[in-house]
Amino acid sequence: MSGHSHAKTVMATKTANNAKKGKIYSKYGRLITIAVKEGGGSGDATKNSKLRAAIDQAKNMDMPKENIERAILRGTGELAGEALESVSYEGFGPGGIALIIDGITDNSNRTLSEVRVILNQNGGKMAGEGAVRWMFERKGAIIVSFEGKSKDELEMLAIEAGADDVKASDEGMDIYTKPEDLETVKKALEDKGIKIESANLDYVAKEEVTISEKEKEQTERLFEALDDNDAVNNIYSNLKD
């Protein structure tokens, strides 16, 4: 479930095989559980925007309803589960690109070691706290599909809904908002009949960098290796498309 910054690998596709889908559902289950815990232990998605966003994403990935319900119950403590915590690491990838790697784990020391190994094996390295985070801004990020609408039409609807910026791709559009406006803009888009693929608080690079084709290939391998780690949920970079 990689971030809106060039790490759209296995977690971003519904066409994954069954083994990959099992991993995807496990990650979303942890995301839902931690959202409940960080929301004061309430499983009421109407009062917990982070939980609502996690559930929406899980549904978009066709995660079974019973899996979602079990994840909520683990968060409220009604079902036994792992002692989970959120983790966030900073690092550099091939060509010196900046990385923020977010995850959820039941063993932060193990996950730190695993992430460090993955980076070292794929042309990257860990960085100290604050070394790259300043290169990013925290923004609301909404992904929508065109679904019969033109780029210009969708862009106009997004601006009318209160978006700060938009970025179109072949598949659809990334819509950016102030963090506090994420839910308001999301609802306004839904009211206009626009299908929301995902809506999150993301790290968006202030400036993007260009690297060589060889470094891009190495970066893709790095993203795939990170995404394949059970604890890693989101990968953000300043790599230019």
C-alpha positions in Angstrom: 0.0 0.0 0.0 2.8 2.3 -1.0 2.5 6.0 -1.0 1.6 8.4 -3.8 5.3 8.8 -4.6 6.5 6.3 -7.1 6.3 3.1 -5.0 3.0 1.8 -6.5 4.0 -1.9 -6.5 2.1 -5.0 -5.3 0.1 -3.2 -2.6 -1.5 -0.9 -5.2 -3.0 -3.6 -7.5 -6.0 -5.8 -7.3 -4.5 -8.2 -9.7 -2.1 -9.8 -7.2 -2.1 -13.6 -6.8 -3.6 -15.3 -3.8 -0.4 -15.3 -1.8 0.1 -11.6 -2.4 -3.5 -10.9 -1.6 -3.0 -12.7 1.8 -0.1 -10.4 2.5 -2.1 -7.3 1.4 -5.0 -8.2 3.7 -2.6 -8.8 6.6 -1.1 -5.3 6.1 -4.5 -3.7 5.9 -5.6 -5.6 8.9 -2.7 -4.2 10.9 -3.5 -0.7 9.6 -7.1 -1.0 10.8 -6.1 -2.4 14.2 -3.6 0.4 14.8 -6.1 3.0 13.7 -8.5 1.8 16.3 -5.9 1.8 19.0 -4.6 5.2 18.1 -8.1 6.5 18.0 -8.7 5.7 21.7 -9.8 2.1 21.2 -13.0 2.9 19.5 -14.1 0.9 16.5 -16.6 3.5 15.3 -15.3 4.6 11.9 -17.7 7.6 11.9 -15.7 9.1 14.8 -12.3 8.0 13.6 -11.2 9.4 10.2 -8.0 7.4 10.2 -10.0 4.2 10.7 -12.5 5.2 8.1 -9.7 5.8 5.6 -8.1 2.4 6.4 -11.4 0.6 6.0 -12.1 2.4 2.7 -8.7 1.3 1.3 -9.2 -2.2 2.5 -12.6 -2.4 0.7 -11.1 -1.0 -2.4 -8.7 -3.9 -2.4 -11.7 -6.3 -2.0 -10.6 -7.3 1.6 -13.4 -9.6 3.0 -15.8 -7.9 5.4 -15.0 -10.5 8.1 -11.3 -9.7 7.9 -12.1 -6.1 8.5 -14.3 -6.8 11.4 -11.7 -9.1 13.1 -9.1 -6.3 12.7 -11.4 -3.8 14.4 -12.0 -6.2 17.3 -8.3 -6.7 17.7 -7.9 -3.0 18.0 -10.7 -2.7 20.6 -9.2 -5.6 22.6 -12.2 -7.8 22.1 -10.0 -10.3 20.2 -6.4 -11.2 21.2 -3.8 -9.9 18.8 -0.2 -8.7 18.4 1.2 -5.8 20.3 1.5 -3.4 17.3 3.2 -0.1 17.0 3.7 2.4 14.2 7.3 2.9 12.9 8.8 5.4 10.5 12.3 5.4 9.0 14.3 7.8 6.8 16.8 6.9 4.2 18.4 7.3 0.8 17.9 5.2 -2.3 19.7 4.8 -5.6 20.9 8.1 -7.0 20.5 9.7 -3.6 16.7 9.9 -3.7 15.2 10.7 -0.3 12.9 8.0 1.3 10.4 7.9 4.1 9.3 4.4 5.0 6.3 3.9 7.3 5.1 0.7 8.8 3.4 -1.2 11.6 5.2 -3.9 13.5 5.1 -6.1 16.5 8.9 -6.0 16.8 10.5 -2.6 16.0 14.1 -3.8 16.4 13.6 -6.6 13.9 11.9 -4.4 11.4 14.6 -1.7 11.7 17.2 -4.4 11.0 15.2 -5.8 8.0 14.7 -2.4 6.5 18.4 -1.5 6.9 19.4 -4.8 5.1 16.9 -4.2 2.3 18.3 -0.7 1.7 21.9 -1.8 1.8 21.2 -4.6 -0.7 19.5 -2.3 -3.1 21.8 0.7 -3.4 20.3 2.6 -0.4 21.1 3.4 3.2 19.4 4.4 6.4 19.5 8.1 7.5 19.2 9.7 10.9 16.0 11.1 12.2 15.1 14.4 10.4 17.7 13.9 7.7 15.2 13.7 4.8 11.8 14.5 6.4 12.3 18.2 5.9 12.3 17.6 2.1 8.6 16.6 2.3 5.3 18.2 3.2 2.4 16.5 5.0 -0.6 16.7 2.8 -4.0 15.1 2.2 -3.7 13.0 -0.9 -6.7 11.6 -2.8 -6.4 9.3 -5.8 -9.4 9.2 -8.2 -9.9 7.5 -11.5 -11.1 9.4 -14.6 -14.2 7.1 -15.2 -15.5 9.0 -18.2 -14.3 12.4 -17.2 -11.6 14.4 -19.0 -8.5 15.6 -17.3 -9.7 19.2 -17.4 -13.1 18.3 -16.1 -11.8 16.3 -13.2 -9.2 19.0 -12.4 -12.0 21.7 -12.3 -14.2 19.5 -10.0 -11.2 18.9 -7.7 -10.4 22.7 -7.4 -14.1 23.4 -6.8 -14.1 20.8 -4.0 -11.3 22.7 -2.3 -8.1 20.9 -3.5 -4.8 22.8 -3.4 -3.2 21.0 -6.3 -3.7 18.1 -8.7 -1.4 15.8 -10.6 -2.7 13.7 -13.5 -1.3 10.3 -14.7 -2.5 7.8 -17.3 -4.6 6.0 -14.7 -6.2 8.9 -12.9 -5.4 11.9 -10.8 -3.7 12.6 -7.5 -5.5 15.4 -5.6 -3.7 17.2 -2.8 -5.2 19.1 0.1 -4.2 20.7 3.4 -4.1 17.9 6.0 -7.1 19.4 7.8 -9.2 19.6 4.6 -8.8 15.9 3.5 -12.2 14.7 4.7 -14.0 17.7 3.5 -12.6 17.5 0.0 -13.1 13.8 -0.1 -16.8 14.1 0.7 -17.2 17.0 -1.8 -15.7 14.8 -4.5 -17.9 11.8 -3.6 -21.0 14.1 -3.6 -20.0 15.0 -7.2 -20.1 11.3 -8.1 -16.3 10.8 -8.3 -15.0 7.4 -7.3 -12.3 7.7 -4.6 -9.6 5.0 -5.0 -7.8 6.1 -1.7 -7.5 9.0 0.6 -4.7 9.4 3.1 -2.4 11.8 4.8 0.9 11.5 2.8 4.4 12.9 2.6 4.7 14.8 -0.6 8.2 15.9 -1.8 8.7 19.6 -2.0 11.0 19.1 -5.0 11.5 16.0 -7.1 14.8 14.7 -8.5 15.7 12.9 -11.7 18.0 9.8 -11.7 19.4 7.6 -14.5 17.5 4.7 -16.0 19.8 2.2 -14.4 19.2 3.8 -11.0 15.4 3.8 -11.7 15.5 0.0 -12.3 17.5 -0.4 -9.0 14.9 1.8 -7.3 12.0 -0.4 -8.5 13.8 -3.4 -7.0 14.2 -1.6 -3.8 10.6 -0.6 -3.7 9.5 -4.2 -4.4 11.7 -5.6 -1.7 10.4 -3.0 0.9 6.8 -3.6 -0.2 7.3 -7.3 0.3 8.3 -6.8 3.9 5.3 -7.6 6.2 5.8 -4.5 8.3 6.2 -1.9 5.6 3.0 -0.1 4.6 4.0 3.1 2.8 7.1 4.3 0.9 7.5 7.9 0.0 10.2 9.3 -2.2 11.2 12.5 -4.1 11.8 10.6 -7.3 10.4 12.4 -10.4 8.3 10.3 -12.7 
